[in-house]
Amino acid sequence: LIIGGGLGQRKAGPGVSMAGGEQAMIRGIDKAVSNDQRQTVRRAFRAAFSDSRSERLAVRDARRKLGELLSSNPYEAADVQAAFQDLRDAESAMKKRMHDVLAEQFGALSQEQRRAIVEDLNRRDSRRRRGDGERGPPRPRPRD
């Protein structure tokens, strides 16, 4: 999505952000594959990005609706809960499409290349974790 988004977003329409795991995986692809293979993967992502326009529009619309409901008066918790569910569903559909493309593209890579992607992903993940291996709560902000 990141690769396709950067290369195809102007033509394909509104973009959305992707979770860190997928971004890290895509960065791992760039490090693990040859330039020729990288171009093939990028073309596939551009096509998937373009083909996911309806899913991306659904995410955008769900976010917009949630924003409207969060700022409405009177506030209706049930409506906001439903809007959050709609957003989760839309994001899930969009991620599914991208995961399907990743799964297909990974099949074209060697075991060594896939292993390199996993190792890069694990390195990135371990840098985000604290010394005990678990993510902790956010650090408190200093008060003035």
Protein Blocks (a to p, Z undefined) as FASTA:
>chain_A
ZZmmmmmmmmnopcddddfklmmmmmmmmmmpcfklmmmmmmmmmmmmmmmmmmmmmmmm
mmmmmmmmmmgccddfklmmmmmmmmmmmmmmmmmmmmmmmmmmmmmpcfklmmmmmmmm
mmmmmmmpcfkopacdddddddZZ
